[in-house]
Amino acid sequence: MARVRDVEIDEVPEDTRETYQEFANEYGPFINQVKVFAHRPVAVRHIMGLLLELKKEAILPKRYLEIALVVVSKLNECTYCVAHHTPRLIEQGLSVAAVENILADEIEGFDEVDMLVRNYAVQVTEKPQYMRDQIFADLKKHFTEEQIVELTLRTALCGFFNRFNDAMQIGMEDGVVADMLAHGVSEGSLPGHPAE
């Protein structure tokens, strides 16, 4: 249970309900998150609305987006986000071992671009002020500038969500852990859960 009460859809202003409903039903199983954000309807409209628009445009291949999101969430030890995004990354063709060891020096099934995205997500999360120009030169070999901006935005925004979820103690929705287990990932791979 979160540190604040859930705000149901009928409690938010009319101009927020469509985004609330769409985010809860179509973006993913994030109903517990939107119920907390709904204390500030403007945040639902603009933050959740932004994510919905970016998803519709889909200019960044989902594989690379999910690599970045899982990397950031593992670095920040956000159990909520790791559990939600791990199955989505496996659906992009990565093995369970690759996802569980995504912070390792060598990752099964990762190609040059996967590693570049992984390394970029690490740098954006840990020490963006020390980033070298070379990583941007490397990114520009595979991505447009628009895609690089979105990758950076989504990586940094994921760090925000990690902190928000943990600070507010947003609970896991029913079925999220079961979905992860159905994809072959053990609960022991979640931050704060002992390995089996």
Summary of the structure (lengths in Angstrom):
residues: 196
radius of gyration: 16.9
end to end distance: 25.9
largest distance: 50.0
contacts: 571
relative contact order: 0.15
helix: 67%
strand: 0%
